[in-house]
Amino acid sequence: MIFMDFETVQQQDKAYLAGTYRRFPVCLTEGSGATLKDETGKEYIDFGSGIGVNAFGVGDEVWKNAVIEQVNRIQHASNLYYTQPQVRLAQLLIEKTGAKKVFFGNSGAEANECAIKVARKYSFDRYGEGRYEIVTLKNSFHGRTIATLSATGQDALHTNFMPFLEGFTYAEPTISDLERHLSPKTCAVMLELVQGESGVRELDRAFVDYVAEICKERDILLIVDEVQTGNGRTGKLYAYQHYGITPDVVTTAKGLGGGLPLGACMMFERTQNVLVPGSHGSTFGGNPVCCAGAYSVLSRLTDEFLLEVQGKAAYLRTHLNHLPNVEKVTGIGLMIGLQIKDRKASEIAAKCLERGLLVLTAHERVRLLPPLCVTKREMDDALNILKEVLS
């Protein structure tokens, strides 16, 4: 690889890449587990994990070997043919969740696109035209395609790309406001059980119970978006398992592929037969290399390992609650939001970066998504840096 200093990388990025990202001023080059390095060799504790993607951190040998083995066999095959990694991964997802069918795409947005199509086709098949509306929540985030951006309940994102797709309405996460938005046109309710992009806000259990009950009663599909909350992030395999509900559709991505692009739309009892040949597809969805990597991730998310994740989360949360100027710790498991008194999240993230800690922001909160394999030493080092910055 040709070595470039940081200034050169920064200049060439500006010259050649679309300006869609506000990047932190660091170029990451290598790492191991939850510790990364830049081109100078400076180390950073990674409490972002690629926005929840690197479930087992960087350089994970099990994942790496699974990917290399599959690359040496066949790197891609059209979905006009069968491949073993895709079948093995689908079977494991079904065994672990109780889902009945799986559709693989490339990303969380694509998984959510599939869920939207499943909901509308389910309703059309049963009730005909006119029952197509999907209720999502205010402050939700479901993706950046036109359909998933239309599903996203944030006014600030509903600009520049008009017209947006019709058929979405946005409710506050309260029983009374949800009831106000349900109508004879409603075919589905779509939820993130922890709203990641808008501040790591977990939903109230009573509200979620009500949504599950009313959806079942009225034959409205319940879609749970687990793009960020899934694959062990919250200490359960999927966040809906904390709430004791059974959705009709679950979408996921990020941590599933372990670093390669992979999304999944899981269909349960009511929706298992909605998709038929020709109703949906994806050229790269279920790519055998991505599926081989994902299988190596998912197979290690055992009950015993998830208990360890819960223990790490409890340790972090206890100590985070005692840091100076922390007003509130939100989220579930290792999906953590910090509400800080009188400080901008962006300012805190910049100060952490200077001291060797990578954190994220989500609106006014600092967001922490460490790899599930994070060690006690890495957690303690991160806590010390946060304590220094927040003081």
C-alpha positions in Angstrom: 0.0 0.0 0.0 1.3 3.5 -0.9 1.8 5.5 2.3 0.1 8.9 2.4 0.4 11.4 5.2 -2.8 12.7 6.8 -2.8 16.0 4.9 -2.5 14.3 1.6 -5.4 11.9 2.5 -7.5 14.8 3.5 -6.8 16.8 0.4 -7.5 13.9 -2.0 -10.7 13.0 -0.1 -11.9 16.6 -0.7 -10.8 16.4 -4.4 -12.3 13.1 -5.3 -15.1 12.1 -2.9 -18.6 13.5 -2.7 -18.8 15.8 0.3 -21.5 13.8 2.2 -19.7 13.3 5.5 -18.4 15.5 8.2 -15.3 13.5 9.0 -13.3 13.5 12.2 -9.7 14.6 11.6 -8.1 11.2 11.8 -7.2 8.5 9.2 -7.6 5.0 10.6 -5.2 2.4 9.2 -5.2 -0.7 11.4 -6.2 -2.1 14.7 -7.1 -5.1 16.9 -10.3 -5.6 18.8 -11.5 -2.3 20.2 -8.1 -0.5 19.7 -7.4 1.3 16.4 -4.3 3.2 15.0 -3.9 6.1 12.7 -1.1 6.5 10.1 1.3 7.8 12.8 0.8 4.8 15.0 -1.3 6.8 17.6 -3.8 4.5 19.3 -7.5 5.1 19.8 -10.0 3.2 21.9 -12.9 2.5 19.5 -16.3 3.3 21.2 -18.1 3.6 17.8 -17.3 0.3 16.2 -18.0 1.7 12.7 -21.5 2.8 14.0 -22.2 -0.6 15.5 -20.8 -2.7 12.6 -17.6 -4.3 14.0 -19.3 -6.5 16.5 -16.1 -8.4 17.3 -13.8 -5.5 16.7 -11.1 -5.1 14.1 -8.9 -7.9 13.0 -11.2 -10.6 14.4 -9.5 -13.9 13.4 -12.6 -16.1 13.3 -14.4 -13.6 11.0 -11.3 -13.1 8.9 -10.8 -16.8 8.3 -14.4 -17.4 7.4 -14.3 -14.6 4.8 -10.9 -15.7 3.3 -12.1 -19.3 3.1 -15.2 -18.2 1.1 -13.2 -15.8 -1.1 -11.0 -18.7 -2.1 -14.1 -20.7 -3.1 -16.4 -18.2 -4.9 -16.8 -14.4 -4.2 -20.2 -13.9 -5.8 -23.0 -15.8 -7.4 -26.3 -14.5 -8.8 -29.4 -15.2 -6.8 -30.6 -17.2 -9.8 -28.5 -20.0 -8.2 -28.2 -21.6 -4.7 -25.2 -20.9 -2.4 -24.5 -22.7 0.9 -23.4 -19.7 3.0 -26.8 -17.9 2.3 -28.8 -21.0 3.3 -26.7 -21.6 6.4 -27.0 -18.0 7.6 -30.8 -17.9 7.0 -31.2 -21.2 8.9 -29.3 -19.9 11.9 -31.3 -16.6 11.9 -34.5 -18.6 11.9 -33.3 -21.0 14.6 -32.3 -18.1 16.9 -35.4 -15.8 16.3 -38.4 -18.0 15.4 -38.7 -16.2 12.1 -40.0 -18.2 9.1 -38.3 -16.7 6.1 -35.4 -14.3 5.4 -34.6 -11.9 2.6 -31.0 -10.7 2.3 -30.0 -7.2 1.0 -26.9 -5.0 1.3 -27.8 -2.6 4.1 -30.2 -1.5 6.7 -32.0 0.8 4.3 -32.5 -2.1 1.9 -33.8 -4.3 4.6 -36.3 -1.6 5.6 -37.3 -1.1 1.9 -38.1 -4.8 1.9 -40.1 -4.5 5.1 -42.2 -1.6 3.6 -42.9 -3.7 0.5 -43.8 -6.8 2.6 -46.3 -4.7 4.7 -48.0 -3.1 1.7 -48.2 -6.4 -0.3 -49.5 -8.3 2.8 -52.3 -5.7 3.1 -53.0 -5.5 -0.6 -53.3 -9.3 -0.9 -55.8 -9.5 2.0 -57.7 -6.2 1.7 -57.1 -4.8 -1.8 -56.3 -1.1 -2.5 -56.3 1.7 0.0 -54.7 0.1 3.0 -51.1 1.1 2.5 -50.2 3.6 5.3 -47.3 2.9 7.7 -47.2 4.6 11.1 -43.6 5.4 12.2 -42.5 7.4 15.2 -41.2 11.0 15.5 -37.4 11.1 15.9 -37.1 7.7 14.1 -34.5 7.0 11.5 -35.0 4.2 8.9 -32.5 5.0 6.1 -31.5 7.4 3.4 -33.3 6.0 0.3 -36.4 7.9 -0.7 -38.7 5.4 0.8 -36.8 4.9 4.1 -36.2 8.7 4.4 -40.0 9.1 3.9 -40.5 6.6 6.7 -38.1 8.6 9.0 -39.9 10.8 11.4 -37.6 13.8 11.4 -38.7 17.0 9.8 -35.1 18.2 9.4 -34.4 15.3 7.0 -37.6 15.9 4.9 -36.0 18.6 2.7 -34.2 18.9 -0.6 -35.5 15.7 -2.2 -39.2 16.4 -2.7 -41.5 14.9 -3.4 -41.2 12.2 -0.8 -43.1 8.9 -0.9 -46.6 9.2 0.4 -48.2 6.7 2.8 -46.3 7.5 6.0 -47.5 9.2 9.2 -45.5 10.0 12.3 -46.7 9.5 15.9 -45.3 10.5 19.2 -44.3 7.3 21.2 -47.5 7.6 23.3 -50.6 5.4 23.3 -52.9 8.4 22.7 -51.0 9.8 19.8 -50.5 6.4 18.2 -54.3 5.9 18.3 -54.8 9.3 16.6 -52.6 8.1 13.7 -54.1 4.7 13.2 -56.9 4.6 10.6 -58.5 2.2 8.1 -55.6 3.0 5.8 -53.0 1.7 8.2 -51.2 -1.5 7.2 -48.2 -1.4 9.6 -46.5 0.2 12.5 -42.7 0.5 12.2 -40.6 1.0 15.4 -37.0 1.2 16.5 -37.1 0.0 20.1 -34.1 2.2 20.8 -34.0 5.3 18.6 -30.3 5.5 17.9 -29.8 8.4 15.5 -31.9 10.8 17.5 -30.3 10.4 20.9 -30.3 6.7 21.9 -33.9 6.8 23.3 -35.4 3.5 24.4 -39.2 3.1 24.1 -41.5 2.7 27.1 -42.4 -1.0 27.7 -46.1 -0.2 28.2 -46.2 1.6 24.9 -44.6 -1.3 23.1 -46.9 -3.8 24.7 -49.9 -1.7 23.5 -48.5 -1.5 20.0 -48.1 -5.2 19.8 -51.6 -5.8 21.1 -53.4 -3.3 18.9 -51.5 -4.6 15.8 -52.5 -8.1 16.4 -56.1 -7.1 17.1 -56.5 -5.1 13.9 -54.4 -7.2 11.6 -51.8 -4.4 11.3 -48.2 -5.6 10.9 -45.6 -4.8 13.5 -42.2 -4.1 12.0 -39.2 -3.7 14.3 -36.2 -2.0 12.8 -33.2 -3.6 14.5 -30.6 -2.3 12.1 -28.6 -0.8 15.0 -30.0 -2.6 18.0 -29.6 -6.1 16.6 -27.0 -8.8 16.7 -26.1 -8.6 20.4 -25.8 -4.8 20.7 -28.4 -4.5 23.6 -27.3 -7.7 25.4 -30.0 -9.8 23.7 -29.7 -11.1 20.2 -32.4 -8.6 19.2 -33.9 -5.8 21.2 -37.5 -7.0 20.8 -36.5 -9.9 23.0 -36.2 -7.5 25.9 -39.8 -6.5 25.5 -41.3 -10.0 25.2 -43.1 -9.3 21.9 -43.1 -11.2 18.6 -43.0 -8.8 15.6 -44.3 -9.7 12.1 -41.2 -8.4 10.4 -37.7 -7.7 11.8 -35.0 -5.8 9.9 -31.3 -5.8 10.7 -27.9 -5.0 9.3 -24.8 -3.3 10.7 -23.3 -5.8 13.2 -24.7 -8.8 11.3 -22.0 -8.7 8.5 -19.2 -8.0 10.9 -17.7 -5.4 8.6 -19.1 -6.5 5.2 -22.3 -5.0 3.7 -25.3 -7.2 4.6 -28.9 -6.6 5.6 -31.7 -9.0 6.4 -35.5 -8.7 6.5 -36.9 -11.5 8.6 -40.5 -12.5 8.1 -42.5 -14.2 10.9 -45.7 -16.3 10.8 -48.1 -13.8 9.2 -45.7 -12.6 6.6 -43.7 -15.6 5.6 -45.4 -16.2 2.3 -45.9 -12.6 1.2 -42.9 -12.4 -1.2 -43.0 -14.5 -4.3 -40.8 -14.8 -7.4 -40.5 -11.4 -9.1 -41.9 -9.4 -6.1 -38.4 -8.4 -4.8 -34.7 -9.0 -5.4 -31.2 -7.8 -5.0 -28.1 -8.4 -7.1 -25.6 -8.5 -4.2 -28.1 -9.4 -1.4 -26.9 -12.6 0.3 -23.4 -12.4 -1.3 -21.7 -15.7 -0.2 -18.6 -13.9 1.3 -20.8 -11.5 3.3 -22.9 -14.4 4.5 -19.9 -16.5 5.5 -18.6 -13.6 7.6 -22.1 -13.1 9.1 -22.4 -16.7 10.0 -19.1 -16.5 12.0 -20.6 -13.5 13.9 -24.0 -14.9 14.5 -22.8 -18.3 15.6 -20.8 -16.8 18.4 -23.7 -14.7 19.8 -24.6 -17.4 22.3 -26.6 -16.9 25.5 -23.4 -17.2 27.4 -21.7 -14.5 25.3 -24.7 -12.2 25.5 -24.6 -12.5 29.3 -21.0 -11.2 29.1 -22.3 -8.3 27.0 -24.9 -7.5 29.7 -22.2 -7.6 32.3 -20.0 -5.2 30.4 -23.0 -2.9 29.8 -23.8 -2.9 33.5 -20.2 -2.1 34.4 -20.0 0.8 31.9 -23.4 2.2 32.8 -22.6 2.2 36.6 -19.4 4.1 36.0 -20.8 6.5 33.4 -23.6 7.5 35.8 -20.9 8.8 38.2 -18.9 10.8 35.7 -19.0 14.6 36.1 -21.8 16.5 34.4 -23.6 13.4 33.2 -27.3 14.0 33.6 -28.6 10.9 32.1 -27.5 7.5 30.6 -29.9 6.2 28.0 -30.3 3.1 25.8 -30.0 -0.6 26.4 -26.9 -2.8 26.7 -23.9 -1.5 24.8 -26.0 1.0 22.9 -25.5 4.0 25.2 -26.4 7.6 25.1 -25.0 10.3 27.4 -26.9 13.5 28.1 -24.3 16.0 29.3 -25.0 19.2 31.2 -24.2 22.4 29.3 -21.8 20.8 26.8 -22.2 20.2 23.1 -21.9 16.5 22.1 -19.7 17.5 19.1 -17.3 19.4 21.4 -17.0 16.3 23.7 -16.4 14.0 20.7 -13.6 16.3 19.4 -11.9 16.4 22.9 -12.2 12.6 23.2 -10.6 12.2 19.8 -7.6 14.3 20.9 -7.1 12.1 23.9 -7.4 8.8 22.0 -11.1 7.8 22.3 -13.5 7.5 19.4 -17.1 8.3 20.3 -20.2 9.2 18.3 -22.9 11.8 18.6 -26.7 11.6 18.2 -28.4 14.9 18.2 -27.5 16.5 21.6 -26.1 13.3 23.1 -22.8 11.5 23.0 -23.3 8.0 21.7 -21.2 5.0 22.7 -21.2 1.7 20.7 -18.1 -0.2 21.7 -17.4 -3.6 20.1 -19.1 -6.4 22.0 -15.6 -7.9 22.6 -14.4 -4.7 24.4 -12.1 -5.6 27.4 -12.2 -4.2 30.9 -8.9 -2.4 30.4 -10.3 -0.7 27.3 -13.5 0.3 29.2 -11.5 1.6 32.1 -9.2 3.6 29.7 -12.3 5.0 28.0 -13.9 6.0 31.3 -10.7 7.8 32.4 -10.7 9.8 29.1 -14.3 10.6 29.4 -13.9 11.7 33.1 -11.0 14.0 32.0 -13.0 15.5 29.2 -16.2 15.9 31.1 -14.4 17.6 34.0 
